[in-house]
């Protein structure tokens, strides 16, 4: 599947929220939709989902309008919304039926997801008895309940501790292996960098950078190197203009310092984000 967001514009009164936003996302891959709060990420996700409509532009799947494609969509909104006084399994079945599933199919899918999420013991618990992190896991289960083809997750790691974050990552990777198309927004750059092949950075409703993350990193100047000594010390140095590292190696040997590795120093996703989006530019 190829999802194309083409020249999307959205206005709220005089506020031009999205300005000719264009990017692509593919099945079997994960795209990180990045940007500061208030810069248009969630609006863009809602337009893809058909929850709201853009004022111009198109959302296409394999060249045809997504809304006519018949593919199943799964959405985890940033604004959480469980029924606090309803048992977990009961409301998961309810949401499954809203998406066209039979009660039996929804119950079976819910049971399987609760097991993967480590939440089986909470089946008959009411939502208001769960921690924020566990409620987040239940909402993720609801997003995946109908085995969607396109999965859109808005700040999915919010409120999760490292153990539960790993469970979420495993579910995302499992969905990628099943050829799902995944888009998610997150402020946790290290996790985005770990398993996102593609990124799209939005600032004030405009796309500032989009494409394959590895290619984006490789496009940056290779003028720095990282030397790791046998003692574990990490040293950042200017790379030789001719690319010949032999002189650097010789200098370390003369000092009696062993080298474990030398590598070109590439920018982290966080560094790229700060460069393109800015540290001091607050969102609307």
HUSUL-V796685 format. One record per residue. N is the residue number from 1. PSI is psi as a letter, one per 20 degrees, with the letter a starting at -180 (999 if undefined). OMEGA is omega in whole degrees, 0 to 359 (999 if undefined). Layout:
n = <N N>
psi = <PSI PSI>
omega = <OMEGA OMEGA>
//
This chain:
n = <1 2 3 4 5 6 7 8 9 10 11 12 13 14 15 16 17 18 19 20 21 22 23 24 25 26 27 28 29 30 31 32 33 34 35 36 37 38 39 40 41 42 43 44 45 46 47 48 49 50 51 52 53 54 55 56 57 58 59 60 61 62 63 64 65 66 67 68 69 70 71 72 73 74 75 76 77 78 79 80 81 82 83 84 85 86 87 88 89 90 91 92 93 94 95 96 97 98 99 100 101 102 103 104 105 106 107 108 109 110 111 112 113 114 115 116 117 118 119 120 121 122 123 124 125 126 127 128 129 130 131 132 133 134 135 136 137 138 139 140 141 142 143 144 145 146 147 148 149 150 151 152 153 154 155 156 157 158 159 160 161 162 163 164 165 166 167 168 169 170 171 172 173 174 175 176 177 178 179 180 181 182 183 184 185 186 187 188 189 190 191 192 193 194 195 196 197 198 199 200 201 202 203 204 205 206 207 208 209 210 211 212 213 214 215 216 217 218 219 220 221 222 223 224 225 226 227 228 229 230 231 232 233 234 235 236 237 238 239 240 241 242 243 244 245 246 247 248 249 250 251 252 253 254 255 256 257 258 259 260 261 262 263 264 265 266 267 268 269 270 271 272 273 274 275 276 277 278 279 280 281 282 283 284>
psi = <q o p p o o l p q p q n c i o n g p n l p p r q q q q j r p p o o q r r p j j j g h g g g h g g i j h r q q h r r q o q o k i q p h i j h j q p q p p o q h o q l q o h j q q g h g h g g g h g h h j j q q h g g h g g g g g g h h g h i k j h i j g j q q h i i q r g g h h g h g h g g h h j g k l q h p p p o o l h i p j p r h g h h h g g g h h g h g h g h j k q p p p q p q i n h h h g h h j p h q q p p p p l j q p h p q a p g g h g g i i q p l j q q o p o r h i j p p p p q p q p h i j o i h g g g g h h g h i k p q p g q p q p o q q r h g g g g h g h h q h j n q r 999>
omega = <175 178 181 172 190 171 180 173 178 177 164 187 179 182 180 190 177 187 178 181 179 171 179 174 185 175 183 179 178 178 174 177 192 178 180 179 177 183 170 183 183 176 179 179 181 177 176 182 184 178 172 182 173 177 173 182 185 169 187 172 184 174 181 180 181 185 180 190 182 179 179 182 174 187 171 182 175 177 184 186 173 172 192 184 182 179 187 183 181 182 174 177 178 180 177 179 176 180 174 179 171 180 181 180 179 180 180 179 180 181 179 180 178 177 179 182 182 187 184 183 182 185 184 177 173 187 184 177 183 174 178 180 180 174 178 179 178 180 174 177 178 179 183 191 185 179 187 176 178 184 181 187 181 183 185 183 183 176 182 174 183 181 180 175 179 176 178 179 180 178 178 180 177 178 176 180 178 177 175 175 188 173 174 178 178 174 182 189 181 179 176 183 185 186 174 175 185 177 171 181 181 175 182 175 179 176 180 181 176 178 180 185 180 179 178 179 182 181 180 180 181 186 178 176 177 178 176 182 179 177 178 179 179 183 176 186 173 178 175 182 181 178 182 183 186 181 178 180 180 180 178 179 179 179 181 181 178 181 176 180 172 180 175 183 179 180 174 177 178 179 177 180 181 179 186 185 176 181 189 185 186 178 180 999>
//
